Amino acid sequence: MPEIEKQFTYMLRFARHGFSRYIGHLDWIRIVQTALDRSGLPLVYTEGYTPKAKLKYSPPLPVGLESDCELVLLHLSKRLTAETLMQSLNNSMPYGMNITGAIHLYHPLAKNPFQSINGALYEMLFHGRLTEEMKNRILDVFNNKDGSNGEIIEQSNLIVKVVNDDLFLMETGNRIEYAARLEEKQTFHPVKFAMALKNHLALEYMPEGKKLSFLKIEGKGARKLFQFD
């Protein structure tokens, strides 16, 4: 019997900022694969006529959104320290994309651990000073108190919940963190949401957005997934 190749599984966390927010998911996959090929890491490949590195990716990032938590599942034939892995890969990544965390997974995972994801935590940043009245109007949209939530989010049954309203209402607060449900057949697009919010409230600028982490939403609660810190 052929010898079974020993595998070491790692979860990698990438950040995508600046211009890289405009790169689509398929191009993102090609960039990661190219960086891995250049890095010289001992990758484990699939069998068959066209072997490819064994990789799995977290759900696609909407175009136009920055992210602190793009995840990739990677298999190596040799165990490496997180520092060595991160340095080797960061040297091959283009500007605006970098690996910010790596964890060696000691225990077997589900075939696709990303299937447990059904939500995400986002940030919406408002530039300039917001009046108390404007902040309350923004929160009313999120909480559907002005009747516009369904129209702005496109599907009224999607969960969108602000998690830091007290901090936002402070005089120095200019950012909202909110959780949104991700469903396979009901796409929530944070950039379109921000654009609709700008038009609905007649803001002078469009709020900027970022994905902070993935969530598992259960009932009225949610917990963060794949934490590195």
Secondary structure, 3 states (H helix, E strand, C coil): CCCCCCCEEEEEEEEECHHHHHCCHHHHHHHHHHHHHHHCCCECECCCCCCCECEEECCCCCCCCEEEEEEEEEEECCCCCHHHHHHHHHCCCCCCEEEEEEEEECCCCCCCHHHHCCEEEEEEECCCCCCHHHHHHHHHHHCCCCCCHHHHHCCCCCCEEECCHHHHCCCCCCEEEEEEECECCECCCHHHHHHHHHHHHCCCCCCEEEEEEEEEEECCEEEECCCCC
